[in-house]
Amino acid sequence: MPELPEVETIRRILEPQLRGQCILAVNVGNPQVVAYPEAEQFQTGLEGQTIDSLSRRGKFLTLHFTSGDRLVLHLRMTGQLLVMPAGEPQEKHTHLLFALSGGKQLRYIDVRRFGRFWFFHKQEADTLTGLARLGVEPTSPALTAQYLAAKLGARKKTIKEMLHDQTIVAGIGNIYSDEILFAAGISPKEQCSSLTKADWERLAVKIREVILWGIDANAMTAEEYLGGKGKEYRNMPYLRVYGRAGQPCTVCRSMIEKATVGGRTSCYCPCCQEKKP
């Protein structure tokens, strides 16, 4: 699943291509990906809209229109969002197609069809997407050791699980939780209630650092993004623990191990992330 750094990459690449474009026509190839409203209303509501900007919150993207209306979307596991020439052959799993005034098309491709779109008029409150329940952004000044300890310090669940709680910190998933915990020297199996003040302080710092690194490492041109079909990210070869089970740690050369924590596979260094006395 694209996490915050990948979704921010998508936003930075697509916004300049979409700003000022008018949506001339909408083709809903698969109504399953339209969460709200019904497909017919979704289509008629979007046609004729002019795109003002594209914003991100956590893993959500929002297209803002000059009318004040908005289109919220979540790519989930396998969603791809591409701006392509109108004459380009369609990918097999293209579920939405927006014809743009500049002669290109915004296409939504999703093999597993888990992604969702919500269209809201200016006066409509969003009670459907979950945006209102998101926690702080990983790079926000509000994300402090005190904030994390207050939210999680009494929890018996593992810190790995709780980093995935979008109501606490928005945008972190399996990849970056592994990388953050490695950088902070904390085991993914550690219970939140056992973390010390120093642990929370390191964690607050490393969440910001790792997420900013992920955004910077993913930087690419629009051509590179389109060439990779919106699913190739540059930082993957440079991850230090995620997906590297059985390989030597880049710091201490111990073998990276993996364990199932909260139903998710976690990769970690048993030496660098060992609980300190």
C-alpha positions in Angstrom: 0.0 0.0 0.0 1.3 3.5 -0.8 2.1 5.2 2.5 2.5 8.9 3.2 5.8 9.5 1.3 4.4 7.7 -1.8 1.1 9.5 -1.7 3.0 12.8 -1.3 5.1 11.9 -4.3 1.9 11.4 -6.3 0.5 14.7 -5.1 3.7 16.6 -6.1 3.8 15.0 -9.6 0.1 15.2 -10.4 -0.9 18.6 -9.1 1.0 20.7 -11.7 -0.5 18.6 -14.4 -4.1 18.9 -13.1 -4.3 22.5 -11.8 -6.6 24.6 -14.1 -7.8 21.5 -16.0 -11.6 21.2 -16.6 -13.1 17.7 -16.4 -15.0 17.3 -19.7 -16.3 13.8 -19.2 -16.2 11.0 -16.6 -16.3 7.3 -17.5 -17.1 5.1 -14.5 -15.9 1.7 -15.7 -16.4 0.0 -12.3 -18.9 1.6 -9.9 -17.4 -0.5 -7.0 -14.6 2.1 -6.6 -17.2 5.0 -6.2 -18.0 5.1 -2.5 -20.2 8.2 -2.6 -22.6 9.2 -4.2 -24.1 6.8 -6.6 -22.1 6.4 -9.9 -24.5 8.5 -12.0 -24.5 11.4 -9.5 -20.8 11.0 -9.2 -20.4 11.4 -12.9 -22.7 14.3 -13.4 -21.3 16.1 -10.3 -17.7 16.0 -11.6 -18.3 16.9 -15.3 -17.6 20.5 -15.9 -15.6 21.0 -12.7 -12.3 22.9 -12.9 -9.5 21.6 -10.7 -8.0 24.2 -8.4 -5.5 22.1 -6.4 -4.6 18.7 -5.1 -3.9 18.2 -1.3 -2.9 15.3 0.9 -3.8 14.4 4.4 -2.3 11.1 5.7 -2.8 8.7 2.9 -5.8 10.5 1.4 -5.7 12.8 -1.6 -8.3 15.5 -2.3 -9.0 17.3 -5.6 -10.3 20.7 -4.8 -12.5 22.4 -7.5 -13.0 26.1 -8.1 -16.6 25.6 -7.3 -15.7 24.6 -3.7 -16.7 21.0 -4.4 -14.1 18.3 -3.7 -13.2 14.7 -4.6 -11.5 12.6 -1.9 -9.7 9.4 -2.8 -7.7 6.7 -1.1 -5.5 4.4 -3.2 -5.5 1.6 -0.6 -3.4 -1.5 -1.6 -2.9 -1.3 -5.4 -4.4 2.0 -6.7 -2.6 3.9 -9.4 -3.4 7.5 -10.4 -2.0 8.6 -13.8 -2.3 11.5 -16.2 -1.9 10.1 -19.6 -2.3 11.1 -23.3 -5.9 10.4 -24.4 -4.7 8.1 -27.2 -2.7 5.8 -24.9 -4.1 2.3 -24.6 -5.9 1.7 -21.4 -4.5 -0.6 -18.8 -6.5 -3.8 -18.0 -7.8 -2.6 -14.6 -8.8 1.0 -15.5 -11.9 1.7 -13.4 -12.3 5.5 -13.7 -11.4 7.8 -16.5 -11.6 11.6 -16.4 -11.2 13.4 -19.8 -9.4 16.7 -19.2 -9.6 20.0 -21.2 -5.9 19.9 -22.1 -6.3 16.7 -24.1 -5.1 14.2 -21.5 -6.9 11.9 -19.2 -6.7 11.2 -15.5 -7.0 7.5 -15.1 -7.5 5.3 -12.0 -6.1 1.8 -12.2 -6.5 -0.8 -9.5 -5.9 -4.5 -9.7 -7.6 -5.4 -6.4 -10.3 -2.7 -6.6 -9.8 -1.7 -2.9 -9.4 2.1 -3.6 -12.3 4.4 -3.1 -13.6 7.8 -4.3 -16.0 10.2 -2.6 -17.4 13.3 -4.2 -18.8 16.1 -2.0 -20.5 19.4 -2.8 -19.2 22.5 -1.2 -21.9 22.5 1.5 -21.7 18.8 2.3 -19.9 17.7 5.5 -17.6 14.7 5.1 -18.8 12.0 7.5 -17.8 9.1 5.4 -14.1 9.0 4.5 -12.5 9.0 7.9 -10.5 12.2 7.2 -11.9 13.9 10.3 -10.6 11.1 12.5 -7.0 11.3 11.4 -4.3 12.0 13.9 -1.4 14.5 13.5 0.8 14.5 10.5 4.2 12.9 11.0 6.0 16.1 10.2 3.7 18.4 12.3 5.2 20.3 15.2 2.3 18.8 17.2 4.0 15.4 17.0 6.1 15.4 20.2 7.2 12.9 22.7 4.6 14.3 25.1 1.9 13.8 22.5 2.9 10.2 21.8 3.3 9.3 25.5 -0.1 10.8 26.3 -1.9 8.9 23.5 0.0 5.6 23.8 1.9 5.4 27.0 -0.7 3.3 28.9 -1.5 1.0 26.0 -0.6 -2.7 26.3 -0.5 -3.2 22.5 2.9 -3.2 20.7 4.3 0.0 19.4 4.4 -1.5 15.9 0.6 -1.9 16.0 0.0 1.5 17.4 2.1 3.3 14.8 -0.4 2.0 12.3 -3.3 3.6 14.1 -4.3 6.5 11.8 -6.1 8.3 14.6 -2.8 8.8 16.4 -0.4 9.6 13.6 -1.6 9.8 10.0 0.1 8.1 7.1 2.4 5.4 8.5 2.0 1.8 7.4 4.1 -1.4 7.5 7.1 -0.1 5.6 7.7 3.1 7.5 6.8 1.7 10.9 9.7 -0.9 10.4 12.1 1.9 9.3 11.1 4.3 12.1 11.5 1.7 14.8 14.9 0.6 13.5 16.0 4.3 13.4 14.7 4.7 17.0 16.3 1.5 18.3 13.0 0.1 19.5 11.7 -3.4 18.9 8.4 -3.7 17.0 7.3 -6.2 19.7 7.8 -3.7 22.6 4.6 -2.8 24.4 3.8 0.9 24.4 3.4 0.8 28.2 7.0 -0.3 28.6 8.5 2.6 26.7 10.5 5.2 28.6 10.6 8.9 28.2 13.8 8.6 26.2 12.1 6.1 23.9 9.2 8.5 23.2 11.7 11.3 22.6 13.7 9.3 20.1 10.5 8.0 18.4 9.1 11.5 17.9 12.3 12.6 16.3 12.7 9.5 14.1 9.1 9.5 12.8 9.7 13.0 11.4 13.2 12.2 10.0 12.2 8.9 8.4 9.1 10.3 6.7 10.9 13.3 5.4 13.7 11.0 4.1 11.0 8.8 2.4 9.6 11.9 0.6 13.0 13.1 -0.5 14.2 9.7 -1.6 11.1 9.2 -3.7 11.5 12.4 -5.8 11.2 11.8 -9.5 10.0 13.5 -12.6 6.5 13.2 -14.1 8.0 11.2 -17.0 9.7 8.8 -14.6 6.5 8.4 -12.6 4.4 7.7 -15.7 7.1 5.3 -17.0 6.7 3.3 -13.8 2.9 3.4 -14.1 2.7 5.1 -10.7 3.8 2.1 -8.7 7.6 2.3 -8.7 9.2 4.2 -5.9 12.9 5.2 -5.7 13.5 4.7 -2.0 12.8 1.0 -1.9 16.4 -0.2 -2.5 17.6 2.0 0.3 15.3 0.8 3.1 17.3 -0.5 6.0 15.1 -3.3 7.5 11.8 -3.6 5.7 11.8 -6.6 3.3 15.4 -7.4 4.3 14.9 -10.5 6.6 17.9 -12.8 6.4 20.2 -10.0 5.2 22.9 -8.3 7.3 22.0 -5.2 9.3 23.6 -2.1 7.7 24.8 -0.9 11.2 25.9 -4.0 13.2 25.9 -6.8 10.5 23.6 -9.0 12.5 21.0 -10.8 10.5 17.7 -9.0 10.0 14.9 -11.0 11.5 11.1 -11.0 10.9 8.2 -11.6 13.2 4.4 -11.4 12.9 3.3 -8.4 15.1 -0.4 -7.5 15.2 -1.0 -9.7 12.1 1.6 -7.9 10.0 5.1 -9.0 9.1 7.8 -6.9 10.8 11.5 -6.8 10.0 14.0 -5.7 12.6 17.5 -6.0 13.9 17.7 -8.1 17.1 20.8 -6.3 18.1 20.2 -2.7 17.3 16.6 -2.9 18.5 17.2 -4.9 21.6 15.6 -3.6 24.8 18.3 -1.7 26.8 18.5 -2.4 30.6 
